Amino acid sequence: MNDTAQRPAFPDRLSVDPRSPHYNAAVFEYDVGIRLNDKEFTNVGEYCISEGWIKIPAGKALDRRGQPMMTKLKGRVEPFYR
């Protein structure tokens, strides 16, 4: 039942894009949640704890490579395992 000892620690910066240098597959083996200023977000694409920001998709807009356009929100970032 004590599964928390085997979970990896959260890095300072994490991205869900496998092409990013900030991608960490070991963290995504578990269900991850992100809180920004005590509000939970389910669609976070990238976060940075030390700089205090998250990136979320900006509607249905896509860039020229077909990836969603991202909006940066700033505040206190808290990653957690669900």
Legacy VTK file of the C-alpha trace (Angstrom):
# vtk DataFile Version 3.0
C-alpha trace
ASCII
DATASET POLYDATA
POINTS 82 float
0.000 0.000 0.000
2.923 2.372 0.561
3.463 3.174 -3.110
4.920 6.658 -2.530
8.438 5.363 -1.776
8.763 3.986 -5.314
7.508 7.063 -7.153
10.147 9.360 -8.669
10.509 12.894 -7.339
9.151 15.684 -9.501
11.777 17.574 -11.515
11.856 21.368 -11.449
10.658 21.468 -15.057
8.563 18.815 -16.795
6.964 18.536 -20.238
4.455 16.038 -21.656
6.031 16.291 -25.139
8.423 13.331 -25.695
10.544 15.479 -28.045
11.293 17.969 -25.266
14.536 17.755 -23.236
12.338 18.214 -20.124
10.337 15.025 -20.735
10.646 12.324 -18.045
8.874 9.048 -18.832
9.311 7.654 -15.302
7.074 10.379 -13.854
4.312 9.721 -16.395
3.993 6.073 -15.380
1.765 7.471 -12.594
-1.239 9.783 -12.715
0.113 13.334 -12.253
-1.859 16.413 -11.257
-0.839 20.093 -11.250
-2.151 22.889 -9.050
-1.601 26.550 -9.869
-2.561 28.907 -7.052
-4.625 26.100 -5.425
-6.623 25.436 -8.625
-6.185 22.043 -10.260
-5.461 21.897 -14.004
-5.857 18.744 -16.092
-4.511 19.984 -19.428
-0.995 21.179 -18.494
1.578 20.729 -21.265
4.645 21.921 -19.339
5.486 23.421 -15.948
8.392 25.003 -14.074
8.284 25.116 -10.279
11.197 27.524 -9.691
9.994 30.094 -12.246
6.328 29.624 -11.253
4.513 28.981 -14.550
2.530 26.369 -16.452
1.681 26.125 -20.139
-1.789 25.066 -21.236
-3.316 24.770 -24.730
-4.909 27.975 -26.040
-8.220 26.676 -27.353
-8.218 24.776 -30.634
-5.436 26.827 -32.271
-2.545 24.848 -33.769
0.918 25.943 -34.839
2.357 25.159 -38.282
3.582 21.737 -37.083
0.114 20.715 -35.844
0.941 21.144 -32.155
-1.450 23.131 -29.924
-0.612 26.777 -29.282
0.292 27.218 -25.610
-0.576 29.961 -23.109
1.621 30.619 -20.078
-0.019 31.147 -16.675
2.036 32.311 -13.687
1.661 31.562 -9.990
2.580 28.976 -7.356
2.999 25.562 -9.040
2.418 22.327 -7.066
2.749 18.960 -8.858
1.287 15.911 -7.106
0.514 12.244 -7.672
-3.175 11.316 -7.639
LINES 1 83
82 0 1 2 3 4 5 6 7 8 9 10 11 12 13 14 15 16 17 18 19 20 21 22 23 24 25 26 27 28 29 30 31 32 33 34 35 36 37 38 39 40 41 42 43 44 45 46 47 48 49 50 51 52 53 54 55 56 57 58 59 60 61 62 63 64 65 66 67 68 69 70 71 72 73 74 75 76 77 78 79 80 81
